[in-house]
Amino acid sequence: MPDVIVVGAGNAALCAALAARERGAEVLVLEKAEFGERGGNTFFSGGGFRFPYNGLEDLRSVIPDLSEEELKRIEVGSYTEADMRADLIRVTEGKADSEMVDHLISEAYSTVRWMHEKHAQRWVLMYGRQAYEVDGKLHFWGGMITEAVGGGEGLSEGLFKATEQAGIEVRYGAKASALLTDEQTGRVTGVRVQTSDAVEAISAGAVILAAGGFEANVEMRTRYLGAGWEFAKVRGTRHNTGEVIRQALEIGAQPYGHWSSGHAVAWDLNAPSTGNRRVGDLYQKHSYPLGLIVNIHGERFVDEGADLRNYTYAKYGREILHQPFGVAFQIFDQQTVSMLRDEYRIREITKGESDTIDGLADTLGIDETGLVSTIESYNAACQSGVFNPAVLDGLSTKGIEPPKSNWALPLNEPPYFGVAVTCGLTFTFGGLRIKAKTSQVVDTEDRPMPGLFAAGELIGGLFYHNYAGGTGLMAGAVFGRSAGYAAAEAVLS
Ligand SMILES: Cc1cc2nc3c(=O)[nH]c(=O)nc-3n(C[C@H](O)[C@H](O)[C@H](O)COP(=O)(O)OP(=O)(O)OC[C@H]3O[C@@H](n4cnc5c(N)ncnc54)[C@H](O)[C@@H]3O)c2cc1C
């Protein structure tokens, strides 16, 4: 019998498994997907991590191979614990659980070092996505400036390799279908597992749940997020269907967090209904702060420049879903086309180009009169100033609704370029309540549930309304590691 069972095999689960093993526990990982689909949303992710750092030296400890040549060309600044706290509180409209935020922030950097030093995870600076060249130097911005080598796939493969090296068994095609409890004490004693041809009860000293959110379950996302969410595309794995959250609620776990909300972005209109492992996160279209977003009538509906991209992208998918037909279009001109992110240069993109605005409208299927009128009013509302995409440059519009608060260059240098997008749901915000420091699940009376721990996207309390890019993986690693240590200690002490 294993000491600890971990349910799921994404970033949170494998960090939990590695931490429990480090404390001496025998660990078994149960993963619903077959081997060829392993890795959960973690595999599909960009691999970006948000953590506080006090300057270049902190980054060099986790990216030791930064060359002298590179160092001369970059400005990384610092991102203090206070900065990260302020960002998490601001984007969640003050609702993020402060104990969870404190634990996340105080453990983030040491967890990144742990992944690097103990488990050979490698990192690079996010040159392509989180830096702009200003005055001959690459200026990093937005708090999240490092990514795993190889992105989400590299992160996932690295974690599986570390898991294998640690002697941890991962069972694929093994779906947790119920949590086992002791009838007398209520203690969680194991997991019922369903494979393609059998059902088995596996006992363990403790169970860590890390099976993701419910975004890929059309019934649950419509029930909790609301009408229309049936039509959202799912950006990642088809296996995050929420049954493990339900299993925990059924035995008395406390629901927590923003159940009617989730992380949702602009996603290619013709992307498949769930993630494609080859294209990964490249269906996303995140360069809208450099242009405009309109609906099918040619009308704007959000402030594209309200904040740095990392602080608006996760809530704008929802706005797109609520537009007619759930469709929107991002429009750029030649002043910014060369600055668009890598995801605008893939084959699988729904795009159009034209020398005129009405020609672009015609190509993309936008109402021509509406789009021409919107661009004319927008151009007339642009104020003069210095454009700098690496900071909130204050280059804004005046007299139009919604405003564009930063980076408001007039759209007047053809050819014009546009892409068609819809809403891509990344993960859901509602989940289980845990104790911040140990990741132990608490029941509806706030009592820690013996033998039950949780981490990753199936916990609630950190994300409300919105999200700061790079926090999902970081939080999964931090709370996963804490869960692993606490579960092992509970069993072995
Ligand atoms: C396209 C995309 C890009 C992203 N980019 C970033 C980024 O750059 N930075 C960032 O911080 N975050 C990013 N995210 C979010 C990030 O992927 C998640 O925050 C993170 O991977 C969640 O990790 P997890 O371990 O909780 O869940 P997952 O990695 O989703 O793992 C959950 C696992 O549980 C398994 N499972 C489900 N049900 C069961 C069951 N009943 N029994 C057994 N196993 C089960 C699933 O098969 C899955 O493997 C991105 C997400 C997507 C989809």
The ligand as a Gaussian input file, in Angstrom:
#p B3LYP/6-31G(d) Opt

LIG

0 1
 C       -3.121000      26.897000     -23.265000
 C       -2.747000      27.162000     -21.828000
 C       -1.676000      28.001000     -21.539000
 C       -1.330000      28.244000     -20.205000
 N       -0.202000      28.981000     -19.937000
 C        0.169000      29.170000     -18.641000
 C        1.395000      29.837000     -18.314000
 O        2.210000      30.174000     -19.188000
 N        1.664000      30.047000     -16.997000
 C        0.832000      29.617000     -16.003000
 O        1.121000      29.847000     -14.822000
 N       -0.297000      28.932000     -16.283000
 C       -0.631000      28.689000     -17.571000
 N       -1.760000      27.970000     -17.841000
 C       -2.534000      27.436000     -16.703000
 C       -1.812000      26.189000     -16.213000
 O       -1.753000      25.252000     -17.234000
 C       -2.517000      25.611000     -15.010000
 O       -2.559000      26.590000     -14.001000
 C       -1.766000      24.417000     -14.459000
 O       -1.202000      23.621000     -15.441000
 C       -2.713000      23.599000     -13.619000
 O       -1.991000      22.519000     -13.082000
 P       -2.742000      21.389000     -12.314000
 O       -1.674000      20.437000     -11.912000
 O       -3.655000      21.951000     -11.307000
 O       -3.706000      20.726000     -13.421000
 P       -3.384000      19.968000     -14.760000
 O       -2.027000      20.220000     -15.265000
 O       -4.515000      20.249000     -15.682000
 O       -3.427000      18.422000     -14.330000
 C       -4.619000      17.822000     -13.889000
 C       -4.533000      16.350000     -14.240000
 O       -5.556000      15.627000     -13.551000
 C       -6.001000      14.590000     -14.396000
 N       -7.331000      14.152000     -13.940000
 C       -8.520000      14.776000     -14.069000
 N       -9.504000      14.044000     -13.514000
 C       -8.924000      12.930000     -13.007000
 C       -9.405000      11.783000     -12.324000
 N      -10.711000      11.606000     -12.081000
 N       -8.523000      10.823000     -11.946000
 C       -7.189000      10.949000     -12.214000
 N       -6.679000      12.007000     -12.889000
 C       -7.537000      12.994000     -13.270000
 C       -6.005000      15.216000     -15.765000
 O       -5.982000      14.230000     -16.769000
 C       -4.726000      16.052000     -15.708000
 O       -3.620000      15.332000     -16.188000
 C       -2.098000      27.673000     -19.163000
 C       -3.145000      26.810000     -19.446000
 C       -3.462000      26.534000     -20.772000
 C       -4.585000      25.571000     -21.059000

